[in-house]
């Protein structure tokens, strides 16, 4: 049988194929849109860390265009390494300090550091481009409008954006280079900002601008990292009766205040590591602590951290010979240490048992000692007189903790320099030696060798090296802790060896 197709039949077949093709394309486009949306939602829910390319060096520097851009990959690498360091430090603070206070019921909350890992990129990752292509295939005329509606309905991108730019200040030929850093949420909300400057008196002779900028990369990386790590802290306050929304609000307030306190504690460590940038780091730490409010009003740690930060600022201002600001910082530190001391009196926690009672007494005494020391360091006549009188009438109490003994040594060293050398210098040597012999790790020994607070003990290096041999032998043999009389005898013997024999 012969079958023939007319022109109309061919047209109908072509129309059918065309419709089928369009339908298939539409299905594919819808699948693309759905896949793109799922990826966009997943990417937006994932934490990201975007570090933009560093802005070019100031135009005032001839021939420097683009030099700073070559440092951007280095900054990203250093932030990645600093994140690991700061995360380890944060876990140490949380596990060894905050968790202990939770166990003692000084802090009625559960605390943990999450194991977040943020991929570091130079631009935020977002797969909305895939969705846009699908929409243009299905509805080319309305694609932009639909895309805008979908973007507003999707969750905001999560993560942080870091922007950096070099700065210059000072007169030509004597200019200091700085690095401005801004940290934002990806939705644009500001988190923090600072500027790190080359330390005064630095000699950049023979260095290129890029080489000088490299010296600011490491502290900048840690400044960024410690703030990101602090945001990983999660806190769940003890539940109380009341409306659920009140509990949720309290939980969020407590978490934010604990995050700020942790950031300040990490910043305090950074001030010790990067002493040349203490002023920039310290200003940010105080800003964080100023935002710690009602949720932690009874907790002593914020005041203690503030006292330590202000103390560091005092030494930094004194190093830059800004005596007025140094005096003010030490006076503020004395006030903060007094506040921490008082909060431990009113909120000591559950210290039943001889061990915890001893630890509480040592901690309170350590705060008092640092309050007295900062009063003497201030150089303020009234504050010095008050501190000296309390020191005479209420000398530091007996302590077993190495940190407390070390704080007492620093107090007596300061008193020997500023009040009465003959009365307090022997006590400074005695407590320094006892603190080192009571230490459980090398860290305190390293601190004693370089601590500017002990600079008045001029033969300190030889004294520390002498005692270190005795300490190392006892530690290797796993000897029991020394009694006070035994430690004092060892210290006395080291001091005798320190004194040169009299001439015949």
C-alpha positions as CSV (number, residue, x, y, z in Angstrom):
1,X,0.0,0.0,0.0
2,X,1.4,3.4,-0.9
3,X,1.4,6.1,1.7
4,X,2.0,9.6,0.8
5,X,2.5,12.6,3.0
6,X,1.3,16.0,2.1
7,X,2.7,19.4,2.9
8,X,0.3,19.7,5.8
9,X,1.4,16.4,7.3
10,X,5.0,17.4,7.2
11,X,4.2,20.7,8.9
12,X,2.3,19.0,11.6
13,X,5.1,16.6,12.2
14,X,7.6,19.4,12.4
15,X,5.3,21.3,14.8
16,X,5.0,18.2,17.0
17,X,8.8,17.8,17.1
18,X,9.3,21.5,17.8
19,X,6.8,21.4,20.7
20,X,8.4,18.2,22.1
21,X,11.9,19.8,21.9
22,X,10.6,23.0,23.6
23,X,8.9,20.9,26.3
24,X,12.1,18.9,26.8
25,X,14.1,22.1,27.0
26,X,11.7,23.5,29.5
27,X,12.0,20.4,31.6
28,X,15.8,20.6,31.4
29,X,15.6,24.3,32.3
30,X,13.4,23.6,35.3
31,X,15.8,20.9,36.4
32,X,18.7,23.3,36.1
33,X,16.8,25.9,38.1
34,X,16.0,23.4,40.9
35,X,19.6,22.1,41.0
36,X,20.9,25.6,40.9
37,X,18.6,26.7,43.8
38,X,19.6,23.7,45.9
39,X,23.3,24.5,45.4
40,X,22.7,28.2,46.0
41,X,21.0,27.4,49.3
42,X,23.7,25.0,50.3
43,X,26.5,27.5,49.5
44,X,24.7,30.3,51.3
45,X,24.3,28.1,54.4
46,X,28.0,27.2,54.4
47,X,30.5,29.4,56.2
48,X,32.8,31.3,53.8
49,X,35.8,33.5,54.4
50,X,36.5,35.9,51.6
51,X,39.7,37.9,51.7
52,X,39.7,40.5,49.0
53,X,42.9,41.4,47.2
54,X,44.9,43.9,49.1
55,X,44.4,47.4,47.7
56,X,47.4,49.0,45.8
57,X,50.0,50.9,47.8
58,X,49.4,54.6,48.1
59,X,50.0,56.6,44.9
60,X,52.6,58.7,46.7
61,X,55.0,55.8,46.4
62,X,56.4,56.0,43.0
63,X,56.5,52.7,41.0
64,X,54.7,50.7,43.7
65,X,51.5,50.0,41.7
66,X,50.4,46.4,42.1
67,X,53.1,45.5,44.7
68,X,50.5,45.0,47.4
69,X,48.4,42.8,45.2
70,X,51.1,40.2,45.1
71,X,50.8,39.9,48.9
72,X,47.2,38.8,48.8
73,X,47.9,35.1,48.4
74,X,50.4,35.3,51.2
75,X,47.8,37.0,53.5
76,X,45.3,34.2,52.8
77,X,47.9,31.5,53.6
78,X,48.9,33.2,56.8
79,X,45.2,33.6,57.9
80,X,44.7,29.9,57.2
81,X,47.7,29.0,59.5
82,X,46.7,31.6,62.1
83,X,43.2,30.1,62.3
84,X,44.7,26.8,63.4
85,X,46.8,28.5,66.0
86,X,44.0,30.7,67.4
87,X,41.6,27.7,67.5
88,X,44.0,25.8,69.6
89,X,44.5,28.7,71.9
90,X,40.7,29.3,72.2
91,X,40.1,25.6,73.1
92,X,42.8,25.9,75.8
93,X,41.1,29.0,77.3
94,X,37.6,27.4,77.1
95,X,38.7,24.0,78.5
96,X,41.1,25.2,81.2
97,X,39.5,28.4,82.3
98,X,35.9,28.9,81.3
99,X,34.9,25.2,81.8
100,X,36.4,25.3,85.3
101,X,34.3,28.3,86.1
102,X,31.2,26.4,84.8
103,X,32.1,23.5,87.0
104,X,32.3,25.8,90.0
105,X,29.0,27.4,89.1
106,X,30.5,30.9,88.6
107,X,29.3,30.8,85.1
108,X,25.8,29.2,84.7
109,X,26.2,28.0,81.1
110,X,27.6,25.3,78.9
111,X,30.4,26.3,76.5
112,X,32.0,24.7,73.5
113,X,34.1,25.7,70.5
114,X,32.7,24.4,67.2
115,X,35.0,22.8,64.6
116,X,34.1,25.1,61.8
117,X,36.4,25.3,58.8
118,X,35.9,28.2,56.4
119,X,37.3,27.8,52.9
120,X,39.3,30.9,52.1
121,X,38.6,32.5,48.8
122,X,39.1,35.8,47.0
123,X,35.4,36.1,46.1
124,X,32.2,34.9,47.6
125,X,30.9,31.6,46.1
126,X,27.3,31.8,44.9
127,X,25.7,29.5,42.3
128,X,22.8,31.9,41.4
129,X,24.4,32.2,37.9
130,X,23.1,28.6,37.2
131,X,19.6,29.6,38.3
132,X,19.8,32.7,36.1
133,X,20.6,30.7,33.0
134,X,17.7,28.3,33.6
135,X,15.3,31.2,34.1
136,X,16.4,32.9,30.9
137,X,15.7,29.7,29.0
138,X,12.2,29.3,30.5
139,X,11.0,33.0,30.8
140,X,13.5,35.3,29.1
141,X,11.4,38.4,29.6
142,X,10.7,37.9,33.3
143,X,14.1,36.3,34.3
144,X,15.6,39.3,36.0
145,X,12.5,39.9,38.1
146,X,12.1,36.3,39.1
147,X,15.8,36.1,39.9
148,X,15.6,39.2,42.2
149,X,12.6,37.7,44.0
150,X,14.4,34.4,44.5
151,X,17.6,36.1,45.7
152,X,15.6,38.0,48.4
153,X,13.9,34.8,49.5
154,X,17.1,32.7,49.8
155,X,19.1,32.8,53.1
156,X,21.8,35.5,53.3
157,X,25.3,34.3,52.6
158,X,27.1,33.2,55.8
159,X,30.7,34.0,56.5
160,X,33.0,37.0,56.7
161,X,34.7,39.4,54.3
162,X,38.2,40.8,55.0
163,X,39.4,43.9,53.2
164,X,42.9,45.4,53.6
165,X,44.6,48.5,52.3
166,X,48.1,50.0,52.9
167,X,48.3,53.4,54.4
168,X,51.0,56.0,54.9
169,X,51.5,58.7,57.6
170,X,54.3,61.1,58.5
171,X,56.4,63.5,56.5
172,X,58.2,62.5,53.3
173,X,61.4,60.6,54.0
174,X,60.1,59.6,57.4
175,X,56.9,57.8,56.6
176,X,55.4,55.0,58.6
177,X,53.6,52.2,56.7
178,X,50.3,50.8,58.0
179,X,47.8,48.2,57.0
180,X,44.1,49.0,57.5
181,X,41.9,45.9,58.1
182,X,38.1,45.7,58.0
183,X,36.1,42.6,58.9
184,X,32.5,42.4,57.8
185,X,29.8,39.7,57.6
186,X,29.1,38.8,54.0
187,X,25.7,40.6,54.3
188,X,27.7,43.8,54.8
189,X,27.3,44.2,58.6
190,X,30.6,45.5,60.1
191,X,32.3,43.4,62.8
192,X,35.6,45.2,63.6
193,X,38.3,47.3,62.0
194,X,41.8,48.4,63.0
195,X,45.1,49.7,61.5
196,X,48.4,48.1,62.3
197,X,51.4,50.5,61.9
198,X,55.1,49.9,61.7
199,X,56.5,50.4,65.2
200,X,58.1,53.8,65.9
201,X,61.8,53.8,65.5
202,X,61.8,51.0,63.0
203,X,64.6,51.3,60.4
204,X,63.4,50.4,57.0
205,X,66.7,51.2,55.3
206,X,67.3,49.0,52.3
207,X,63.8,47.5,52.4
208,X,61.2,47.8,49.6
209,X,57.7,48.9,50.4
210,X,56.5,45.4,49.8
211,X,59.1,44.0,52.2
212,X,58.0,46.5,54.9
213,X,54.4,45.5,54.3
214,X,55.2,41.8,54.8
215,X,56.1,42.5,58.5
216,X,52.5,43.6,59.1
217,X,51.0,40.5,57.5
218,X,51.5,38.1,60.4
219,X,49.9,40.3,63.1
220,X,47.2,41.1,60.7
221,X,46.5,37.4,60.0
222,X,46.2,36.7,63.8
223,X,44.0,39.8,64.3
224,X,41.6,38.4,61.7
225,X,41.9,34.8,62.9
226,X,41.2,35.4,66.6
227,X,38.0,37.3,65.8
228,X,36.8,34.5,63.5
229,X,37.6,31.8,66.1
230,X,35.9,33.7,68.9
231,X,32.7,33.6,66.8
232,X,32.8,29.8,66.9
233,X,32.1,29.8,70.7
234,X,28.6,28.4,71.5
235,X,26.9,28.8,74.9
236,X,23.8,27.4,76.3
237,X,22.7,29.1,79.6
238,X,21.1,27.1,82.3
239,X,17.4,27.0,81.7
240,X,15.1,28.9,83.9
241,X,11.4,29.2,84.2
242,X,9.7,31.7,81.9
243,X,8.6,32.3,78.4
244,X,10.7,30.4,75.7
245,X,11.4,33.7,73.9
246,X,13.0,35.1,77.0
247,X,15.2,32.0,77.3
248,X,16.2,32.3,73.7
249,X,17.0,36.0,74.1
250,X,19.1,35.4,77.2
251,X,20.9,32.6,75.4
252,X,21.8,34.8,72.4
253,X,23.0,37.7,74.7
254,X,25.1,35.3,76.8
255,X,26.7,33.8,73.7
256,X,27.6,37.2,72.2
257,X,29.1,38.4,75.4
258,X,31.1,35.3,75.9
259,X,32.3,35.6,72.3
260,X,33.5,39.1,72.9
261,X,35.2,38.1,76.2
262,X,37.0,35.2,74.4
263,X,38.1,37.6,71.6
264,X,39.5,39.9,74.3
265,X,41.3,37.0,76.0
266,X,42.8,35.9,72.6
267,X,43.8,39.5,71.9
268,X,45.6,39.7,75.2
269,X,47.8,36.8,74.1
270,X,48.4,38.5,70.8
271,X,49.5,41.6,72.6
272,X,52.2,39.5,74.3
273,X,53.2,37.9,71.0
274,X,53.2,41.1,68.9
275,X,54.2,43.7,71.5
276,X,55.0,46.3,68.8
277,X,51.2,46.3,68.0
278,X,49.9,46.3,71.6
279,X,48.1,49.6,71.2
280,X,46.1,48.5,68.2
281,X,45.3,45.1,69.6
282,X,44.5,46.5,73.1
283,X,42.1,49.1,71.8
284,X,40.1,46.4,70.1
285,X,40.1,44.2,73.2
286,X,38.8,47.1,75.4
287,X,36.1,47.7,72.8
288,X,35.0,44.1,73.0
289,X,35.0,44.2,76.8
290,X,32.9,47.4,76.8
291,X,30.2,45.4,75.1
292,X,30.2,42.7,77.8
293,X,27.2,43.7,79.9
294,X,24.3,42.3,82.0
295,X,24.6,38.7,81.0
296,X,28.0,38.4,82.7
297,X,27.7,41.2,85.3
298,X,28.6,38.9,88.2
299,X,31.5,37.1,86.4
300,X,35.0,38.2,87.3
301,X,36.8,37.2,84.2
302,X,35.8,40.2,82.0
303,X,37.2,42.6,84.6
304,X,40.4,40.5,85.1
305,X,41.0,40.4,81.3
306,X,40.4,44.2,81.1
307,X,42.9,44.8,83.9
308,X,45.5,42.7,82.1
309,X,44.9,44.5,78.8
310,X,45.1,47.9,80.4
311,X,48.3,46.8,82.1
312,X,49.8,45.9,78.8
313,X,48.7,49.2,77.3
314,X,50.4,51.0,80.2
315,X,53.7,49.3,79.3
316,X,53.2,50.1,75.6
317,X,52.5,53.8,76.2
318,X,55.6,53.9,78.5
319,X,57.7,52.4,75.7
320,X,56.6,55.2,73.4
321,X,57.2,57.7,76.2
322,X,53.6,58.8,76.3
323,X,53.7,59.1,80.1
324,X,50.2,60.7,80.6
325,X,48.5,57.8,78.8
326,X,50.7,55.2,80.6
327,X,49.7,56.6,84.0
328,X,46.0,56.6,83.0
329,X,46.2,53.0,81.7
330,X,47.9,51.7,84.9
331,X,45.3,53.5,87.1
332,X,42.5,52.0,85.0
333,X,44.1,48.6,85.3
334,X,44.3,48.9,89.1
335,X,40.6,49.7,89.2
336,X,39.8,46.7,86.9
337,X,41.8,44.3,89.1
338,X,40.0,45.6,92.1
339,X,36.6,45.0,90.4
340,X,37.7,41.4,89.5
341,X,38.8,40.9,93.1
342,X,35.4,42.1,94.4
343,X,33.4,40.0,92.0
344,X,35.3,36.9,93.2
345,X,34.2,37.8,96.7
346,X,30.5,38.2,95.8
347,X,30.5,35.3,93.2
348,X,33.1,32.8,94.4
349,X,31.2,29.8,93.0
350,X,31.0,26.3,94.6
351,X,34.4,26.0,96.3
352,X,33.7,23.3,98.8
353,X,36.9,21.3,99.4
354,X,40.4,22.3,100.4
355,X,41.8,22.2,96.9
356,X,39.2,24.6,95.4
357,X,39.3,26.8,98.5
358,X,43.1,27.2,98.1
359,X,42.7,27.9,94.4
360,X,40.1,30.6,95.1
361,X,42.3,32.2,97.8
362,X,45.2,32.3,95.4
363,X,43.2,33.8,92.6
364,X,41.8,36.5,94.8
365,X,45.3,37.3,96.1
366,X,46.7,37.4,92.6
367,X,44.1,40.0,91.6
368,X,44.9,42.1,94.8
369,X,48.7,41.8,94.1
370,X,48.2,43.1,90.5
371,X,46.0,45.9,91.7
372,X,48.7,47.0,94.1
373,X,51.4,46.7,91.4
374,X,49.5,48.8,88.9
375,X,48.9,51.4,91.5
376,X,52.7,51.6,92.0
377,X,53.4,51.5,88.3
378,X,51.1,54.4,87.6
379,X,53.5,56.9,89.2
380,X,50.5,58.8,90.5
381,X,51.4,60.1,93.9
382,X,48.1,59.4,95.6
383,X,47.8,55.9,94.1
384,X,51.4,55.1,94.9
385,X,51.0,56.2,98.6
386,X,47.8,54.1,99.0
387,X,49.4,51.0,97.4
388,X,52.6,51.3,99.4
389,X,50.6,51.6,102.7
390,X,48.5,48.6,101.9
391,X,51.6,46.6,101.0
392,X,53.3,47.5,104.3
393,X,50.1,46.7,106.4
394,X,48.9,43.7,104.4
395,X,51.8,42.0,102.6
396,X,50.8,39.3,100.2
397,X,49.6,36.1,101.8
398,X,51.3,32.7,101.5
399,X,50.5,31.1,98.1
400,X,51.2,27.8,96.5
401,X,50.3,28.6,92.9
402,X,53.3,29.5,90.7
403,X,51.4,32.3,88.9
404,X,50.5,33.9,92.2
405,X,54.1,33.6,93.5
406,X,55.3,35.2,90.2
407,X,52.8,38.0,90.5
408,X,54.1,38.7,94.0
409,X,57.7,38.7,92.7
410,X,56.7,41.4,90.1
411,X,55.0,43.4,92.8
412,X,58.1,43.4,95.1
413,X,60.4,44.2,92.2
414,X,58.2,47.2,91.4
415,X,58.1,48.2,95.1
416,X,61.9,47.8,95.3
417,X,62.3,50.2,92.4
418,X,59.7,52.8,93.4
419,X,59.2,52.6,97.2
420,X,62.2,51.1,99.2
421,X,64.9,49.0,97.7
422,X,66.4,47.5,100.9
423,X,63.0,46.3,102.2
424,X,61.6,44.8,99.0
425,X,64.5,43.6,96.8
426,X,65.3,40.5,98.8
427,X,61.6,39.6,98.8
428,X,61.4,40.0,95.0
429,X,64.3,37.5,94.6
430,X,62.7,35.1,97.0
431,X,59.3,35.0,95.4
432,X,60.8,34.8,91.9
433,X,62.8,31.8,92.8
434,X,59.9,30.1,94.6
435,X,57.6,30.7,91.7
436,X,60.0,29.1,89.2
437,X,60.6,26.1,91.4
438,X,56.8,25.6,91.7
439,X,56.3,25.9,87.9
440,X,55.1,22.9,86.0
441,X,56.3,23.9,82.5
442,X,59.0,25.9,80.8
443,X,56.8,28.8,79.8
444,X,57.2,30.6,83.1
445,X,61.0,30.3,83.0
446,X,61.0,31.9,79.5
447,X,58.8,34.7,80.7
448,X,61.0,35.4,83.7
449,X,64.1,35.7,81.5
450,X,62.5,38.5,79.4
451,X,59.8,40.1,81.5
452,X,60.3,43.9,81.7
453,X,58.6,43.9,85.0
454,X,61.6,42.2,86.5
455,X,64.2,44.4,84.9
456,X,65.2,45.8,88.3
457,X,66.6,42.4,89.2
458,X,69.8,43.0,87.2
459,X,71.4,39.6,87.6
460,X,68.1,37.8,86.8
461,X,69.5,35.8,83.8
462,X,72.2,34.1,85.9
463,X,69.8,33.5,88.8
464,X,67.2,31.9,86.5
465,X,69.7,29.7,84.7
466,X,71.1,28.5,88.1
467,X,67.7,27.5,89.5
468,X,66.7,26.0,86.1
469,X,69.2,23.2,86.5
470,X,67.8,22.2,89.9
471,X,64.2,22.4,88.6
472,X,65.1,20.2,85.5
473,X,66.7,17.5,87.7
474,X,63.8,17.4,90.1
475,X,61.3,17.3,87.2
476,X,63.2,14.5,85.5
477,X,63.2,12.4,88.7
478,X,59.5,13.2,89.2
479,X,60.3,14.5,92.7
480,X,57.4,15.7,94.9
481,X,56.6,19.4,95.2
482,X,59.0,21.3,97.4
483,X,58.1,22.5,100.9
484,X,58.3,26.3,101.4
485,X,61.4,25.9,103.6
486,X,63.1,23.7,101.0
487,X,62.3,26.1,98.2
488,X,63.6,29.1,100.2
489,X,66.8,27.2,101.0
490,X,67.4,26.5,97.3
491,X,66.7,30.2,96.4
492,X,69.1,31.4,99.1
493,X,71.8,29.1,97.9
494,X,71.4,30.4,94.3
495,X,71.6,34.0,95.6
496,X,74.8,33.2,97.4
497,X,76.3,31.8,94.2
498,X,75.1,35.0,92.4
499,X,77.1,37.3,94.8
500,X,80.7,37.6,93.8
501,X,83.2,36.8,96.6
502,X,84.5,39.7,98.5
503,X,88.0,40.9,97.5
504,X,90.7,39.8,99.9
